Structures are given as structure tokens and as C-alpha cells.
Amino acid sequence: MEKAYSFRFYPTPEQESLLRRTLGCVRLVYNKALHLRTQAWYERQERVGYTETSSMLTECKKQEELEFLNEVSCVPLQQGLRHLQTAFTNFFAG
């Protein structure tokens, strides 16, 4: 028998702001990595892995226009890249 729990979360305005910024950054990093991987595949039939996208994230954080990525935790950003890696692995596995 499995149990499920449901919780309500009422964040403070400060917490809500941090959550919105974090999720926005995760979405940006995911989409940038997806573009990088898709472009590499269509142009060179080259597979880009998690390590390359993680390096891309490090380089993005150094760019002046993307410095805001340093304001949020790196854990959700890297988890988004792991989810993308799983999606590509499942896709190529059929």
C-alpha cells in the first residue's frame, strides 16, 4: 500500500520572489542547453553530454549579461541539466 501526502505552501513575498527567480533561471539554462545539444546534433551529428552542458553553465555564469545566474542556488540549475540528459538518453535509446 502506498500513501500520498498533499501539502500547501504559502510562501512569503521574499520566498516567492526567490522561487520565481530560481525557476526562471532553471528554464533559461535548460533552454540554452537544449539549443546547444540540438544544434550540435543537426549540424555535426555530435552528441553533447552532461559534462559539456555543465561546462556551458559555468561559462554562462561568467558572462556579464548572465551574472544573475549566480544569485540563485546552483543545485536546481544542474538538476535541470540532469533532467535534460535523461531526456536525451531516453530519446536515443528509443
N, CA, C and O atoms as a DFTB+ gen file, in Angstrom:
376 C
 N C O
     1  1       0.836      -1.169       0.000
     2  2       0.000       0.000       0.000
     3  2       0.885       1.238       0.000
     4  3       1.817       1.349       0.797
     5  1       0.588       2.156      -0.892
     6  2       1.332       3.408      -0.965
     7  2       0.490       4.540      -0.414
     8  3      -0.727       4.583      -0.590
     9  1       1.161       5.444       0.250
    10  2       0.481       6.610       0.797
    11  2       0.952       7.849       0.070
    12  3       2.108       7.945      -0.344
    13  1       0.067       8.771      -0.075
    14  2       0.403      10.045      -0.689
    15  2       0.054      11.161       0.284
    16  3      -0.959      11.110       0.981
    17  1       0.899      12.144       0.314
    18  2       0.665      13.290       1.176
    19  2       0.559      14.538       0.312
    20  3       1.267      14.688      -0.683
    21  1      -0.318      15.408       0.705
    22  2      -0.501      16.656      -0.012
    23  2      -0.254      17.798       0.969
    24  3      -0.790      17.811       2.077
    25  1       0.564      18.753       0.542
    26  2       0.895      19.876       1.403
    27  2       0.600      21.175       0.670
    28  3       0.739      21.258      -0.551
    29  1       0.200      22.167       1.409
    30  2       0.030      23.509       0.857
    31  2       1.213      24.328       1.303
    32  3       1.733      24.166       2.407
    33  1       1.620      25.204       0.426
    34  2       2.778      26.034       0.703
    35  2       2.389      27.484       0.482
    36  3       1.980      27.853      -0.619
    37  1       2.506      28.290       1.483
    38  2       2.190      29.705       1.383
    39  2       3.477      30.502       1.611
    40  3       3.801      30.877       2.738
    41  1       4.201      30.751       0.519
    42  2       5.476      31.452       0.688
    43  2       5.281      32.922       1.023
    44  3       4.287      33.544       0.651
    45  1       6.251      33.447       1.729
    46  2       6.265      34.889       1.972
    47  2       6.602      35.572       0.650
    48  3       7.090      34.914      -0.269
    49  1       6.356      36.852       0.537
    50  2       6.720      37.547      -0.718
    51  2       8.201      37.386      -1.076
    52  3       8.543      37.269      -2.252
    53  1       9.066      37.379      -0.081
    54  2      10.503      37.196      -0.337
    55  2      10.789      35.785      -0.874
    56  3      11.564      35.622      -1.817
    57  1      10.164      34.777      -0.274
    58  2      10.339      33.405      -0.742
    59  2       9.780      33.230      -2.151
    60  3      10.377      32.549      -2.986
    61  1       8.639      33.845      -2.403
    62  2       8.032      33.750      -3.727
    63  2       8.933      34.371      -4.791
    64  3       9.076      33.836      -5.890
    65  1       9.529      35.492      -4.452
    66  2      10.441      36.153      -5.382
    67  2      11.643      35.257      -5.681
    68  3      12.050      35.133      -6.836
    69  1      12.207      34.638      -4.655
    70  2      13.356      33.744      -4.845
    71  2      12.963      32.521      -5.667
    72  3      13.726      32.087      -6.530
    73  1      11.792      31.965      -5.411
    74  2      11.323      30.820      -6.190
    75  2      11.131      31.190      -7.661
    76  3      11.518      30.430      -8.549
    77  1      10.542      32.342      -7.915
    78  2      10.328      32.772      -9.300
    79  2      11.661      32.993     -10.023
    80  3      11.822      32.605     -11.180
    81  1      12.615      33.624      -9.323
    82  2      13.930      33.841      -9.941
    83  2      14.630      32.515     -10.211
    84  3      15.224      32.328     -11.273
    85  1      14.562      31.599      -9.256
    86  2      15.213      30.301      -9.413
    87  2      14.609      29.523     -10.576
    88  3      15.341      28.988     -11.409
    89  1      13.286      29.457     -10.641
    90  2      12.635      28.719     -11.717
    91  2      12.877      29.374     -13.077
    92  3      13.003      28.678     -14.085
    93  1      12.941      30.686     -13.111
    94  2      13.257      31.376     -14.357
    95  2      14.672      31.061     -14.828
    96  3      14.909      30.866     -16.020
    97  1      15.605      31.015     -13.889
    98  2      16.991      30.679     -14.236
    99  2      17.103      29.227     -14.688
   100  3      17.843      28.927     -15.625
   101  1      16.380      28.326     -14.033
   102  2      16.388      26.916     -14.438
   103  2      15.868      26.794     -15.870
   104  3      16.446      26.078     -16.688
   105  1      14.782      27.493     -16.164
   106  2      14.203      27.454     -17.510
   107  2      15.190      27.989     -18.548
   108  3      15.330      27.413     -19.627
   109  1      15.873      29.088     -18.224
   110  2      16.845      29.672     -19.141
   111  2      18.001      28.703     -19.412
   112  3      18.376      28.497     -20.566
   113  1      18.558      28.116     -18.370
   114  2      19.686      27.188     -18.514
   115  2      19.259      25.951     -19.295
   116  3      19.992      25.486     -20.167
   117  1      18.089      25.418     -18.991
   118  2      17.576      24.238     -19.699
   119  2      17.438      24.529     -21.192
   120  3      17.870      23.735     -22.027
   121  1      16.835      25.669     -21.522
   122  2      16.620      26.019     -22.928
   123  2      17.934      26.288     -23.657
   124  3      18.076      25.926     -24.824
   125  1      18.905      26.925     -22.977
   126  2      20.211      27.152     -23.600
   127  2      20.901      25.822     -23.876
   128  3      21.468      25.628     -24.952
   129  1      20.855      24.908     -22.916
   130  2      21.488      23.597     -23.096
   131  2      20.776      22.796     -24.175
   132  3      21.425      22.112     -24.967
   133  1      19.467      22.873     -24.215
   134  2      18.701      22.184     -25.256
   135  2      19.082      22.709     -26.632
   136  3      19.250      21.932     -27.572
   137  1      19.219      24.016     -26.755
   138  2      19.616      24.612     -28.028
   139  2      21.021      24.147     -28.421
   140  3      21.257      23.788     -29.574
   141  1      21.936      24.155     -27.477
   142  2      23.312      23.714     -27.741
   143  2      23.338      22.272     -28.227
   144  3      24.006      21.954     -29.211
   145  1      22.621      21.412     -27.545
   146  2      22.621      19.989     -27.899
   147  2      21.931      19.745     -29.236
   148  3      22.416      18.962     -30.052
   149  1      20.812      20.405     -29.462
   150  2      20.079      20.230     -30.717
   151  2      20.899      20.746     -31.895
   152  3      20.967      20.101     -32.942
   153  1      21.512      21.891     -31.722
   154  2      22.331      22.473     -32.772
   155  2      23.525      21.569     -33.088
   156  3      23.848      21.363     -34.258
   157  1      24.176      21.035     -32.069
   158  2      25.318      20.142     -32.289
   159  2      24.889      18.892     -33.049
   160  3      25.631      18.390     -33.894
   161  1      23.700      18.393     -32.751
   162  2      23.237      17.177     -33.430
   163  2      22.903      17.452     -34.897
   164  3      23.317      16.698     -35.778
   165  1      22.159      18.522     -35.164
   166  2      21.740      18.797     -36.535
   167  2      22.886      19.272     -37.430
   168  3      22.890      19.000     -38.630
   169  1      23.848      19.975     -36.855
   170  2      24.949      20.497     -37.670
   171  2      26.088      19.492     -37.850
   172  3      26.673      19.404     -38.929
   173  1      26.408      18.720     -36.775
   174  2      27.587      17.855     -36.837
   175  2      27.308      16.404     -36.456
   176  3      28.238      15.600     -36.393
   177  1      26.040      16.050     -36.200
   178  2      25.669      14.725     -35.707
   179  2      26.527      14.348     -34.494
   180  3      26.981      13.212     -34.354
   181  1      26.725      15.320     -33.644
   182  2      27.561      15.170     -32.458
   183  2      26.670      15.163     -31.223
   184  3      25.791      16.012     -31.075
   185  1      26.903      14.211     -30.350
   186  2      26.151      14.167     -29.089
   187  2      26.887      14.961     -28.025
   188  3      28.079      14.760     -27.793
   189  1      26.175      15.848     -27.394
   190  2      26.722      16.659     -26.310
   191  2      26.189      16.083     -25.011
   192  3      24.981      15.894     -24.868
   193  1      27.069      15.802     -24.067
   194  2      26.674      15.175     -22.813
   195  2      26.510      16.166     -21.676
   196  3      26.610      17.380     -21.855
   197  1      26.257      15.612     -20.510
   198  2      26.041      16.433     -19.315
   199  2      27.274      17.258     -18.975
   200  3      27.152      18.420     -18.588
   201  1      28.458      16.674     -19.115
   202  2      29.671      17.405     -18.731
   203  2      29.871      18.654     -19.582
   204  3      30.299      19.691     -19.077
   205  1      29.561      18.555     -20.874
   206  2      29.701      19.721     -21.736
   207  2      28.673      20.802     -21.388
   208  3      28.988      21.992     -21.395
   209  1      27.447      20.380     -21.086
   210  2      26.429      21.377     -20.734
   211  2      26.722      21.993     -19.369
   212  3      26.415      23.162     -19.132
   213  1      27.313      21.209     -18.477
   214  2      27.697      21.747     -17.175
   215  2      28.808      22.781     -17.333
   216  3      28.817      23.803     -16.646
   217  1      29.739      22.511     -18.239
   218  2      30.797      23.492     -18.539
   219  2      30.202      24.751     -19.151
   220  3      30.655      25.861     -18.873
   221  1      29.171      24.571     -19.997
   222  2      28.493      25.709     -20.595
   223  2      27.861      26.575     -19.497
   224  3      27.896      27.803     -19.569
   225  1      27.288      25.926     -18.490
   226  2      26.678      26.665     -17.383
   227  2      27.731      27.496     -16.654
   228  3      27.486      28.653     -16.312
   229  1      28.889      26.912     -16.420
   230  2      29.970      27.639     -15.754
   231  2      30.390      28.858     -16.565
   232  3      30.614      29.933     -16.009
   233  1      30.495      28.689     -17.879
   234  2      30.864      29.809     -18.744
   235  2      29.767      30.872     -18.785
   236  3      30.057      32.067     -18.825
   237  1      28.523      30.438     -18.775
   238  2      27.403      31.395     -18.779
   239  2      27.428      32.261     -17.530
   240  3      27.141      33.457     -17.594
   241  1      27.770      31.664     -16.399
   242  2      27.794      32.415     -15.142
   243  2      28.873      33.495     -15.151
   244  3      28.784      34.461     -14.394
   245  1      29.882      33.343     -15.991
   246  2      30.965      34.321     -16.073
   247  2      30.631      35.484     -16.994
   248  3      31.283      36.527     -16.935
   249  1      29.618      35.317     -17.848
   250  2      29.237      36.381     -18.770
   251  2      28.513      37.490     -18.022
   252  3      27.709      37.237     -17.124
   253  1      28.814      38.716     -18.411
   254  2      28.247      39.869     -17.708
   255  2      26.726      39.915     -17.775
   256  3      26.072      40.244     -16.785
   257  1      26.149      39.584     -18.948
   258  2      24.696      39.669     -19.090
   259  2      23.964      38.520     -18.388
   260  3      22.745      38.576     -18.226
   261  1      24.694      37.482     -17.970
   262  2      24.063      36.350     -17.278
   263  2      24.557      36.197     -15.837
   264  3      24.448      35.116     -15.257
   265  1      25.089      37.256     -15.268
   266  2      25.596      37.202     -13.897
   267  2      24.506      36.876     -12.875
   268  3      24.796      36.377     -11.787
   269  1      23.268      37.156     -13.225
   270  2      22.159      36.891     -12.300
   271  2      22.028      35.397     -11.978
   272  3      21.387      35.035     -10.992
   273  1      22.629      34.526     -12.801
   274  2      22.594      33.091     -12.506
   275  2      23.330      32.765     -11.215
   276  3      23.068      31.736     -10.592
   277  1      24.252      33.635     -10.810
   278  2      24.993      33.426      -9.566
   279  2      24.162      33.767      -8.331
   280  3      24.554      33.435      -7.212
   281  1      23.021      34.424      -8.521
   282  2      22.190      34.840      -7.387
   283  2      21.310      33.718      -6.858
   284  3      20.761      33.825      -5.762
   285  1      21.169      32.641      -7.631
   286  2      20.346      31.516      -7.191
   287  2      21.251      30.314      -6.934
   288  3      22.411      30.297      -7.345
   289  1      20.713      29.323      -6.258
   290  2      21.467      28.110      -5.962
   291  2      21.818      27.378      -7.254
   292  3      21.029      27.350      -8.199
   293  1      23.003      26.791      -7.283
   294  2      23.428      26.061      -8.482
   295  2      22.788      24.674      -8.552
   296  3      22.770      24.060      -9.619
   297  1      22.268      24.176      -7.446
   298  2      21.693      22.826      -7.413
   299  2      20.511      22.679      -8.373
   300  3      20.508      21.735      -9.163
   301  1      19.504      23.563      -8.351
   302  2      18.406      23.401      -9.308
   303  2      18.853      23.577     -10.759
   304  3      18.302      22.943     -11.658
   305  1      19.844      24.429     -10.988
   306  2      20.332      24.629     -12.351
   307  2      20.954      23.348     -12.889
   308  3      20.688      22.946     -14.021
   309  1      21.781      22.714     -12.073
   310  2      22.418      21.471     -12.513
   311  2      21.420      20.325     -12.577
   312  3      21.568      19.422     -13.401
   313  1      20.420      20.348     -11.730
   314  2      19.397      19.298     -11.796
   315  2      18.609      19.408     -13.101
   316  3      18.227      18.396     -13.689
   317  1      18.373      20.624     -13.543
   318  2      17.719      20.815     -14.840
   319  2      18.543      20.219     -15.969
   320  3      17.992      19.630     -16.900
   321  1      19.870      20.368     -15.891
   322  2      20.747      19.764     -16.896
   323  2      20.713      18.240     -16.814
   324  3      20.799      17.559     -17.835
   325  1      20.589      17.712     -15.608
   326  2      20.481      16.249     -15.457
   327  2      19.179      15.732     -16.056
   328  3      19.156      14.670     -16.679
   329  1      18.100      16.481     -15.869
   330  2      16.823      16.096     -16.469
   331  2      16.921      16.102     -17.994
   332  3      16.375      15.224     -18.662
   333  1      17.616      17.090     -18.534
   334  2      17.811      17.152     -19.981
   335  2      18.641      15.962     -20.458
   336  3      18.345      15.379     -21.501
   337  1      19.672      15.601     -19.706
   338  2      20.485      14.441     -20.057
   339  2      19.636      13.173     -20.064
   340  3      19.777      12.347     -20.967
   341  1      18.773      13.006     -19.093
   342  2      17.891      11.841     -19.033
   343  2      16.954      11.822     -20.229
   344  3      16.713      10.766     -20.814
   345  1      16.423      12.983     -20.597
   346  2      15.518      13.062     -21.746
   347  2      16.223      12.650     -23.029
   348  3      15.659      11.904     -23.830
   349  1      17.439      13.120     -23.235
   350  2      18.184      12.769     -24.438
   351  2      18.578      11.290     -24.421
   352  3      18.525      10.619     -25.452
   353  1      18.967      10.790     -23.267
   354  2      19.326       9.367     -23.166
   355  2      18.126       8.489     -23.514
   356  3      18.260       7.517     -24.258
   357  1      16.971       8.827     -22.985
   358  2      15.762       8.056     -23.286
   359  2      15.376       8.172     -24.755
   360  3      14.911       7.201     -25.353
   361  1      15.565       9.355     -25.343
   362  2      15.223       9.554     -26.733
   363  2      16.099       8.680     -27.641
   364  3      15.590       7.997     -28.529
   365  1      17.405       8.706     -27.412
   366  2      18.303       7.941     -28.267
   367  2      18.220       6.442     -27.995
   368  3      18.603       5.637     -28.843
   369  1      17.723       6.062     -26.819
   370  2      17.549       4.639     -26.512
   371  2      16.310       4.072     -27.203
   372  3      16.143       2.857     -27.312
   373  1      15.455       4.965     -27.663
   374  2      14.273       4.517     -28.378
   375  2      13.100       4.429     -27.467
   376  3      12.007       4.064     -27.901
